[in-house]
Amino acid sequence: MECFTYRRNELFAEDVPVAELARQYDTPLYVYSRSGMQAQYRALASAMAEVGPHIHFAVKSNSSAAVISLFAEEGAGADVVSAGEIFRAMRAGIDPAKIVFAGVGKTEFEIDYALEQGIHFFTVESEPELERLSKRAAAVSGVARVAIRVNPDVDPKTHKYTSTGKKESKFGVDLERALKAYELAARLPHLEIVGIHMHIGSPLMSVAPYEQALEKVLPVCDVLKKRYPTFRILDIGGGLGIKYTEEETPFDVKEFARRLTPMLKQSGLEIGMEPGRFLVGNAGILLTRVQYIKDNPFKKFVVVDGAMNDLIRPALYEAYHGVLPARKTEATILGDVVGPVCESGDFLARDRELPAVKQGDLLAIQSAGAYAFAMSSSYNSRPRAAEVMVHGERSQLIRARETWQDIVRGECIPNW
Ligand SMILES: Cc1ncc(COP(=O)(O)O)c(C=O)c1O
């Protein structure tokens, strides 16, 4: 569904003019469409209905309580990468029995916390982690359920920083070593082998890398099923892409389901998924107000009040985010949208044909529902933005704008 549309040349978030949101909550402001997120979840669940996967929302993509709780209401679990995310997920209403915990660096403290809460399983990324889990389970809960993350060495054809399933990646265990890792897991006390996990990268725009990965992983599953009677889950991770540019076609979830369903059903295993971006990415915008139009002999800069501390994806991944004016205009200018942070990497759009805006106008940075606020910081002592959720004609502040006091909380000056 389209969450952000023009009505009589005014940009709306569902049924609310974004200009009204900026007036009420100030800028920079993250705006999320509740129906947009819900529609994506339902589209995925219905496309995959024949497989009936356990859908674990990847909390790292958008960890706001209101967002997590909306997926909890839909019946989702959570994919987490830290104890902090377990805390967040449970606080927002996710049943700990539906939490899966990935990440290459789980500390003893994090493992103990996860065991105490009774999470579903750990996605184990290395042999030393198996050993640590076994010891901590002996001390805390008696048993830790584990699925080993395998690295199927396929190229997801995405940015090198978000490609996670290639040989040289820090994630998972090489497929060739996987059986040995399972043998270790079986030898260690207090571990229950429940499944296998893969996550090859993000965002993926085609189904082919999933097929390639499954072709390698499914034969390993067959061996594991025979060896370990408790082995029952195949978690295929997340990574389903979204449309960032005009030229891209939206990720075809029906095609994804059509091509993968036969393979997944044939595995005879329970299927897990961990989508993040697909569920929330296009259901969010970052609203920002133009402060200055600045020219130099080479370029035009639209200087806005949002910056790389609010949305780091352009600087970090050279990511493209569409830019829409709150009031539609046909006239365009060529230039960059930049923020006030003291870094040349502080841009939200570069060398673009932009709407011809002027000081005081509002711009919407598109596709800002995933890895956007969640990756924001208070760099340059800029309070982190507020977040608002829109539901039809209603809007609600779901996170207050940070204050200067919030920023300095916990700091002190030594008295020596
Ligand atoms: C293990 C794991 N699962 C799921 C995800 C979610 O990916 P996406 O938001 O692209 O669906 C990630 C993203 O980094 C991940 O590392």
PDBQT file of the ligand as one rigid body, heavy atoms in Angstrom, charges set to zero:
ROOT
HETATM    1  C1  LIG A 501      20.601 -12.282  11.540  1.00  0.00    +0.000 C 
HETATM    2  C2  LIG A 501      19.753 -11.254  10.884  1.00  0.00    +0.000 A 
HETATM    3  N1  LIG A 501      18.457 -11.524  10.698  1.00  0.00    +0.000 NA
HETATM    4  C3  LIG A 501      17.627 -10.617  10.130  1.00  0.00    +0.000 A 
HETATM    5  C4  LIG A 501      18.096  -9.376   9.720  1.00  0.00    +0.000 A 
HETATM    6  C5  LIG A 501      17.117  -8.418   9.132  1.00  0.00    +0.000 C 
HETATM    7  O1  LIG A 501      17.425  -8.049   7.829  1.00  0.00    +0.000 OA
HETATM    8  P1  LIG A 501      16.383  -7.203   6.988  1.00  0.00    +0.000 P 
HETATM    9  O2  LIG A 501      16.032  -6.004   7.770  1.00  0.00    +0.000 OA
HETATM   10  O3  LIG A 501      17.077  -6.864   5.748  1.00  0.00    +0.000 OA
HETATM   11  O4  LIG A 501      15.213  -8.083   6.729  1.00  0.00    +0.000 OA
HETATM   12  C6  LIG A 501      19.442  -9.069   9.873  1.00  0.00    +0.000 A 
HETATM   13  C7  LIG A 501      19.963  -7.768   9.431  1.00  0.00    +0.000 C 
HETATM   14  O5  LIG A 501      21.068  -7.376   9.601  1.00  0.00    +0.000 OA
HETATM   15  C8  LIG A 501      20.299 -10.028  10.483  1.00  0.00    +0.000 A 
HETATM   16  O6  LIG A 501      21.595  -9.771  10.681  1.00  0.00    +0.000 OA
ENDROOT
TORSDOF 0
